[in-house]
């Protein structure tokens, strides 16, 4: 690698040296040099068709790979185009770095001039800047460290005049600030661990709920739950963490099966590990039974009790805390069965999966029940998959009926509740886990909103299965505002549309496309799988109405 000639090259080489995983973006004049420097230094780059897609791809890549995703955008409008993706990543505390070109300070009349630091902060990101040639390496390392070790989405502003300056002669790829050491897990205070052990020991029906912050603590949480007689559940973003565990309840919250919801609501202690116990995970508190104690474990003090009152808040790493509490409980005596009884195990084995829940088929002559559709696809598609989900009325079907191999098989970009992120999410997730079949569940509204990125998936040769739950409407609004308890008719023309031949549009992009109205139409999926595919398959599923999903009914309560 040659010595960097400019600050733009220095920034790119520094990030590559620190271990940046993959870069995404739309390249313009302001970010041309830094993007090429990243590529030249060995960081893979994927050109998206929209900056919003690039930001969401990088978010999904970071979540599923464990490495830092980079976004590269033009000054001004390039950054604003990426706003929703940046906001989603920031709300999710995804480690992500946005390289945003910035107009020179003196260019006050530039078409691209804007308050980029203020804009970044407005969507929850951290704003940093490369201030000068002398500080460029240190500025870049600081931004990288904040993103990785503090789990923050960082916008690193790169003024054009600074980018063009010569790199200092003594510069190296990483610069004088050196390498970035990994953050050390936070061990809980001894008295806090004792307090949690006391709560667990006093409980008869404890349930542990693990979130994204506990995805690395699966082994420790299983061990603690086994000793404490606790059932295990996850938030949606950690789906798959406890696969194979006979006392796992699956997802806690709006996607819970009836058996899971009943068992959680009957708990006398709920402990959230790396999980904020928000309205989704606790169904607006409905899953917390009368008199139940609530404890929460998180690495950040500000997260404790942020969404609901807790009886005990512990600042600590989930794995470290589980180990510490287990040591205390083992010192007090043998393991206890508690909630892990034979009848409970039988209820879980016989009814925890949505596939085991009886349903009335809603299919018509030309519309398929989305539950039957998704259950059949779960059987057809390879088990080694990575599932992404867009937002909308449909979102429960892939979340409930598509199984995943582990906690890194489900990518759920829902913190901002924006529709249209799913397609980019599935691309970023696919690039993070090339060993798995990427699968996307999306609605017709979200898919059409983001369809430009279908060309990206085709260009990359991704064997991506896109399930479009197509009812020609923004169905959450149709069901929410249309169910007016017998009042005057509501004008829904603003949220309903003529039927769209999405399969034909997909073929126009170079993907394969099939239309599905019955289970027999899924024969096309089997044929595609047998063809060693190297391009996406878009399934235009004409679905029957479910009368409105209860998971979004919960969301509307919180608006």
C-alpha positions in Angstrom: 0.0 0.0 0.0 1.5 3.3 -1.0 1.8 6.2 1.4 -1.4 8.3 1.4 -1.1 11.4 -0.8 -4.1 13.2 0.5 -6.2 13.4 3.6 -9.0 11.5 1.7 -6.6 8.7 1.1 -5.4 8.8 4.7 -8.9 8.4 6.0 -9.6 5.5 3.8 -6.4 3.7 4.6 -6.8 4.4 8.4 -10.3 2.8 8.4 -9.0 -0.2 6.4 -6.2 -0.7 8.9 -8.5 -0.5 11.8 -10.6 -3.4 10.4 -13.6 -1.8 8.6 -15.7 -4.6 7.2 -17.7 -3.4 4.1 -18.6 -0.1 2.6 -21.8 0.9 0.9 -22.8 4.1 -0.8 -23.6 6.3 -3.7 -20.5 8.0 -5.1 -20.4 11.7 -6.1 -17.6 14.2 -6.4 -17.3 14.8 -2.7 -16.8 11.2 -1.6 -15.1 9.8 -4.8 -11.5 9.9 -3.4 -12.2 8.5 0.0 -14.3 5.7 -1.4 -11.6 4.7 -3.8 -9.1 4.8 -1.0 -11.2 2.4 1.0 -11.4 0.0 -2.0 -7.7 0.3 -2.8 -6.9 -0.6 0.9 -9.0 -3.7 0.7 -12.4 -2.7 2.0 -15.2 -4.2 -0.2 -17.6 -1.6 -1.6 -21.1 -2.0 -2.8 -22.7 0.7 -4.8 -26.4 1.1 -3.9 -29.0 3.0 -6.0 -30.0 5.3 -3.2 -28.1 6.6 -0.1 -31.0 5.4 2.1 -30.4 1.9 0.8 -26.7 2.2 1.5 -27.2 3.2 5.1 -29.6 0.3 5.7 -27.3 -2.2 4.0 -24.5 -1.1 6.2 -26.7 -1.3 9.3 -27.8 -4.9 8.5 -24.2 -5.8 7.6 -22.9 -4.6 11.0 -25.7 -6.4 12.9 -25.1 -9.8 11.2 -21.3 -9.8 10.7 -20.0 -8.2 13.9 -17.8 -5.9 11.8 -18.1 -2.2 11.2 -20.3 -1.2 8.2 -19.3 2.0 6.4 -21.6 4.4 4.5 -20.1 6.8 2.0 -22.2 9.8 0.8 -21.9 13.1 -1.0 -22.1 16.3 0.9 -25.5 17.8 1.7 -28.1 16.0 -0.3 -26.2 12.7 -0.2 -26.4 12.8 3.6 -30.0 13.8 3.8 -31.0 11.0 1.4 -29.5 8.6 3.9 -31.4 10.0 6.9 -33.9 7.3 7.6 -31.3 4.5 7.4 -29.0 6.5 9.7 -31.9 7.1 12.1 -32.8 3.4 12.2 -29.2 2.4 12.9 -28.8 5.1 15.6 -32.0 4.1 17.4 -30.8 0.4 17.3 -27.4 1.3 18.6 -25.8 -0.3 15.6 -22.0 0.4 15.3 -21.9 2.1 11.9 -19.7 4.9 10.4 -21.0 7.4 7.9 -18.3 9.1 5.8 -20.1 12.3 4.8 -18.3 14.8 2.5 -18.9 18.3 3.7 -18.6 21.7 2.0 -15.7 23.8 3.0 -16.3 26.2 5.9 -15.9 29.2 3.6 -18.3 27.9 1.0 -21.3 29.5 2.6 -23.2 29.9 -0.7 -22.7 26.4 -1.9 -25.8 24.5 -3.0 -24.7 21.7 -0.8 -24.0 23.7 2.4 -26.0 22.7 5.4 -25.6 22.1 9.1 -24.4 18.5 8.8 -23.4 18.0 12.5 -26.8 19.3 13.6 -28.6 17.1 11.1 -26.7 14.0 12.3 -27.6 14.7 15.9 -31.2 15.2 15.0 -31.6 11.6 14.0 -29.7 10.3 17.0 -26.2 9.9 15.5 -22.9 11.1 16.9 -21.3 13.9 14.8 -17.5 13.9 14.3 -15.3 15.8 11.9 -11.8 15.5 10.3 -10.6 18.9 11.4 -7.2 19.3 9.8 -4.4 17.4 8.0 -2.5 17.2 11.3 -5.4 15.7 13.2 -7.0 13.6 10.4 -5.7 10.2 11.5 -6.6 10.8 15.2 -10.1 12.2 14.2 -10.7 9.1 12.1 -9.6 6.7 14.9 -11.8 8.5 17.4 -14.8 8.2 15.2 -14.1 4.5 14.7 -13.6 3.9 18.4 -16.9 5.6 19.3 -18.8 3.5 16.7 -17.3 0.2 17.7 -16.8 0.4 21.5 -19.7 2.6 22.3 -22.1 1.0 19.8 -23.0 4.2 18.2 -23.8 5.4 14.7 -21.2 8.1 13.9 -21.3 10.6 11.0 -17.7 11.6 10.2 -17.8 14.9 8.3 -15.0 15.3 5.7 -14.7 18.9 4.6 -13.7 19.1 0.9 -10.8 21.5 1.5 -9.4 19.2 4.2 -9.8 16.1 2.1 -7.7 17.7 -0.6 -4.8 18.6 1.6 -1.6 16.6 1.4 -1.1 13.9 4.0 1.6 14.7 6.6 4.8 13.0 5.6 4.9 10.9 8.8 1.4 9.5 8.3 0.8 5.7 8.3 -2.3 3.7 7.5 -3.5 4.0 11.1 -1.8 7.2 12.2 -0.4 8.3 15.5 -3.5 7.4 17.5 -2.6 3.7 17.0 -5.1 0.8 17.0 -8.4 0.5 18.8 -8.6 -1.9 21.7 -11.9 -3.8 22.1 -14.1 -2.6 24.9 -14.0 -4.9 28.0 -17.3 -6.4 29.2 -18.7 -4.6 32.2 -18.9 -6.9 35.3 -21.8 -6.1 37.6 -21.2 -4.8 41.1 -21.2 -7.6 43.6 -24.2 -6.3 45.6 -26.2 -5.9 42.4 -25.5 -9.5 41.5 -26.5 -10.6 45.0 -29.8 -8.6 44.6 -30.6 -10.3 41.3 -29.8 -13.7 42.8 -32.2 -12.9 45.7 -35.0 -12.1 43.2 -34.4 -15.3 41.2 -34.2 -17.4 44.3 -37.5 -16.0 45.6 -39.4 -16.5 42.3 -41.4 -19.6 41.5 -42.0 -18.9 37.8 -39.1 -16.8 36.5 -38.7 -15.9 32.8 -35.6 -14.5 31.2 -36.0 -12.3 28.1 -32.8 -11.7 26.0 -32.4 -8.9 23.6 -29.9 -7.9 21.0 -27.5 -6.9 23.8 -27.4 -10.5 25.0 -26.8 -12.2 21.7 -23.3 -13.1 22.7 -24.5 -14.5 26.1 -26.6 -17.4 25.0 -24.5 -20.0 26.7 -24.4 -18.2 30.0 -28.1 -17.5 30.0 -29.0 -21.1 29.2 -26.8 -22.2 32.2 -28.3 -19.7 34.6 -31.9 -20.5 33.5 -31.3 -24.2 33.9 -30.1 -23.8 37.5 -32.8 -21.2 38.3 -35.7 -23.1 36.8 -36.4 -20.2 34.4 -38.0 -20.2 31.0 -36.2 -18.4 28.2 -37.5 -15.9 25.6 -36.1 -13.3 23.3 -37.1 -9.9 21.9 -37.7 -10.0 18.1 -34.2 -8.8 17.2 -32.6 -11.8 19.1 -34.9 -14.5 17.5 -33.1 -17.8 17.3 -30.8 -17.3 20.3 -32.3 -20.2 22.3 -33.0 -22.6 19.4 -33.1 -26.2 20.6 -33.7 -25.3 24.2 -36.8 -27.3 25.4 -37.9 -24.5 27.7 -37.6 -21.7 25.1 -40.7 -19.7 24.4 -39.5 -18.0 21.2 -40.2 -14.3 20.8 -41.8 -12.4 23.7 -44.2 -9.7 22.6 -46.5 -9.1 19.7 -45.2 -12.1 17.8 -45.6 -14.5 20.8 -47.7 -17.6 20.2 -50.7 -18.0 22.5 -48.8 -20.5 24.7 -45.8 -18.2 24.9 -47.9 -15.2 25.8 -49.7 -17.1 28.5 -46.6 -18.5 30.1 -44.8 -15.1 30.1 -47.9 -13.4 31.6 -48.0 -16.0 34.4 -44.4 -15.4 35.4 -43.7 -13.9 38.9 -40.3 -12.6 37.8 -39.2 -11.2 34.4 -35.6 -10.4 33.8 -34.5 -8.5 30.7 -31.0 -9.2 29.6 -29.7 -6.6 27.0 -33.3 -5.9 26.4 -35.2 -2.6 27.1 -38.6 -4.4 27.7 -40.3 -1.9 25.3 -43.9 -1.8 24.2 -43.3 -4.4 21.5 -41.6 -7.0 23.8 -44.0 -6.6 26.7 -47.2 -5.9 24.6 -47.6 -2.5 26.3 -47.1 -4.2 29.6 -49.8 -6.8 29.1 -47.3 -9.6 29.4 -46.3 -8.5 32.9 -48.7 -10.2 35.3 -50.1 -8.6 38.4 -47.5 -8.6 41.2 -44.7 -9.8 38.9 -41.2 -8.4 39.7 -39.2 -6.9 36.9 -35.4 -6.7 36.7 -33.3 -5.4 33.8 -29.6 -5.9 33.0 -27.9 -3.6 30.5 -24.4 -2.1 29.9 -25.8 1.4 30.0 -27.4 3.0 33.0 -29.7 5.2 30.9 -31.4 2.1 29.5 -32.4 0.8 32.9 -36.1 1.5 33.5 -36.2 3.6 30.3 -39.5 2.0 29.0 -41.1 0.8 32.2 -40.5 0.8 36.0 -38.2 -2.0 37.2 -37.8 -3.4 40.6 -34.0 -3.9 40.0 -31.7 -2.4 37.5 -28.2 -3.8 37.0 -25.5 -2.2 34.9 -23.4 -5.0 33.5 -22.7 -7.2 30.5 -25.4 -9.9 30.1 -22.9 -12.8 30.1 -20.8 -11.5 32.9 -23.9 -10.9 35.0 -25.4 -14.3 34.3 -22.1 -15.9 35.3 -21.9 -13.9 38.5 -25.4 -14.7 39.5 -25.0 -18.4 38.7 -21.9 -18.6 40.9 -23.9 -17.1 43.8 -26.9 -19.4 43.3 -24.7 -22.5 43.1 -23.1 -21.5 46.3 -26.5 -21.4 48.0 -27.7 -24.9 46.9 -28.6 -27.2 44.1 -30.6 -26.3 41.0 -34.4 -25.9 41.3 -37.0 -27.0 38.7 -39.5 -24.2 39.4 -41.1 -23.1 36.1 -39.4 -26.1 34.3 -42.1 -28.7 35.1 -43.2 -31.6 32.9 -46.5 -30.1 32.0 -44.9 -26.8 31.0 -42.4 -28.6 28.8 -45.3 -30.5 27.1 -47.2 -27.3 26.5 -44.1 -25.8 24.9 -43.2 -28.8 22.7 -46.8 -29.1 21.5 -47.8 -25.5 20.9 -45.0 -22.9 21.1 -44.5 -22.8 17.3 -47.0 -20.9 15.2 -47.0 -23.9 12.8 -48.7 -25.9 15.6 -51.5 -23.3 16.2 -54.8 -24.3 14.4 -56.1 -21.7 12.0 -59.1 -21.1 9.8 -58.0 -20.9 6.2 -58.8 -17.4 4.8 -57.8 -18.2 1.2 -60.2 -17.4 -1.6 -60.2 -18.5 -5.3 -57.6 -15.9 -6.1 -56.0 -14.9 -2.8 -53.9 -17.0 -0.5 -53.9 -17.0 3.3 -50.5 -15.4 4.2 -50.1 -17.8 7.2 -50.4 -20.9 5.0 -48.2 -19.3 2.4 -45.4 -18.6 4.9 -45.7 -22.0 6.7 -45.3 -23.7 3.3 -42.3 -21.6 2.4 -40.7 -22.5 5.7 -40.9 -26.1 4.6 -39.6 -25.4 1.1 -36.7 -23.1 1.8 -33.3 -24.4 3.1 -33.0 -24.2 6.9 -29.7 -22.5 6.6 -31.1 -19.0 5.9 -30.9 -15.4 7.0 -34.4 -13.8 7.2 -35.0 -10.0 6.9 -38.3 -8.3 7.6 -39.6 -5.0 6.4 -42.2 -3.1 8.4 -46.0 -3.2 7.8 -49.2 -5.1 8.5 -47.7 -8.3 7.1 -44.6 -8.4 9.3 -45.8 -11.0 11.7 -46.0 -13.7 9.1 -42.3 -14.1 8.3 -41.4 -13.3 11.9 -43.6 -16.0 13.3 -43.6 -18.7 10.6 -40.1 -18.6 9.1 -37.6 -20.4 11.4 -34.0 -19.3 11.6 -30.9 -21.3 12.5 -29.6 -19.0 15.2 -29.5 -15.5 16.5 -27.6 -14.4 13.4 -30.3 -15.6 11.1 -32.9 -12.9 11.7 -32.4 -9.2 10.8 -35.1 -6.9 12.0 -34.6 -3.2 11.2 -37.7 -1.9 13.0 -36.5 0.7 15.5 -37.7 3.7 13.4 -40.8 1.8 12.2 -40.2 2.9 8.6 -41.5 0.8 5.8 -39.2 0.4 2.8 -36.0 -0.7 4.6 -36.5 -4.4 4.0 -34.9 -4.8 0.6 -31.7 -3.0 1.6 -31.7 -4.9 4.9 -31.7 -8.2 3.1 -28.8 -7.2 0.8 -26.6 -6.1 3.7 -27.5 -9.2 5.7 -26.7 -11.4 2.6 -23.3 -9.8 2.2 -22.6 -10.4 5.9 -23.5 -14.1 5.7 -22.8 -15.4 2.3 -23.1 -18.9 3.6 -26.9 -18.6 4.0 -29.8 -18.2 1.7 -31.1 -14.7 2.1 -34.9 -14.3 2.5 -37.0 -11.2 2.7 -40.5 -10.7 3.9 -42.0 -7.4 2.7 -45.3 -5.7 1.8 -46.1 -4.3 -1.6 -45.9 -0.8 -0.3 -42.4 -1.1 1.2 -41.1 -3.1 -1.7 -42.3 -0.6 -4.3 -40.9 2.2 -2.2 -37.4 0.7 -2.3 -37.5 -1.2 -5.6 -34.4 0.6 -7.0 -32.3 -1.7 -4.8 -33.6 -4.7 -6.6 -31.2 -3.8 -9.4 -28.4 -3.9 -6.7 -29.4 -7.4 -5.7 -29.5 -8.5 -9.3 -26.1 -6.9 -10.1 -24.6 -8.6 -7.1 -25.9 -12.0 -8.2 -27.7 -12.6 -4.9 -30.0 -15.7 -4.7 -32.4 -13.6 -2.6 -35.9 -14.9 -2.0 -38.3 -11.9 -1.8 -41.7 -12.7 -0.4 -44.0 -9.7 -1.3 -47.2 -9.9 0.8 -49.3 -8.0 -1.8 -52.7 -6.7 -0.9 -52.5 -3.5 -2.9 -52.7 -1.3 0.1 -50.9 0.3 3.1 -52.8 -2.3 5.2 -51.9 -1.1 8.6 -53.8 2.1 7.9 -56.6 0.3 6.1 -57.3 -1.9 9.1 -56.7 0.7 11.8 -58.8 3.5 10.3 -61.3 1.3 8.5 -62.4 -0.5 11.7 -64.5 2.4 13.0 -67.0 0.4 15.0 -70.0 0.9 12.7 -69.5 4.7 12.2 -69.7 6.6 9.0 -67.7 5.1 6.1 -64.1 6.1 6.0 -62.4 7.2 2.7 -59.5 4.8 2.3 -58.6 5.8 -1.2 -55.4 7.4 0.1 -54.0 4.1 1.2 -55.4 1.6 -1.4 -54.1 1.1 -4.9 -54.8 -0.9 -8.1 -53.3 -4.3 -8.1 -49.6 -4.3 -9.4 -48.0 -7.1 -11.3 -44.9 -7.1 -9.1 -43.6 -10.4 -10.6 -43.5 -8.7 -14.1 -41.7 -5.6 -12.7 -39.2 -7.9 -11.0 -38.5 -9.7 -14.3 -37.9 -6.2 -15.8 -35.1 -5.7 -13.3 -33.5 -9.0 -14.2 -34.8 -11.0 -11.3 -37.0 -14.1 -11.5 -40.6 -13.4 -10.7 -43.7 -15.6 -10.0 -47.2 -14.9 -9.0 -48.7 -16.9 -6.1 -52.4 -17.2 -5.5 -52.5 -20.8 -4.3 -50.2 -23.3 -2.6 -49.8 -25.0 -6.0 -48.2 -21.9 -7.4 -45.2 -22.4 -5.1 -43.9 -25.1 -7.4 -42.0 -22.2 -9.0 -40.0 -21.8 -5.8 -38.9 -25.4 -5.9 -37.8 -25.1 -9.5 -35.9 -21.9 -8.7 -34.1 -23.6 -5.8 -33.1 -26.5 -8.0 -31.6 -24.2 -10.6 -28.5 -23.1 -8.5 -29.8 -19.6 -8.7 -27.6 -16.5 -9.1 -30.3 -13.9 -9.1 -33.2 -13.0 -6.9 -36.6 -14.6 -6.9 -39.5 -12.2 -6.3 -42.7 -14.0 -5.1 -45.7 -11.7 -5.8 -48.1 -13.3 -3.2 -51.7 -12.1 -3.7 -52.8 -12.4 0.0 -56.2 -12.6 1.6 -57.0 -10.1 4.3 -56.5 -11.1 7.9 -58.7 -8.3 9.2 -55.8 -6.4 10.7 -52.8 -7.6 12.6 -52.8 -7.4 16.4 -49.1 -6.6 16.5 -49.6 -3.3 14.7 -52.7 -2.6 16.7 -50.3 -2.6 19.7 -48.0 -0.2 17.8 -50.9 2.3 17.1 -51.5 2.5 20.8 -48.0 3.9 21.2 -48.1 6.5 18.5 
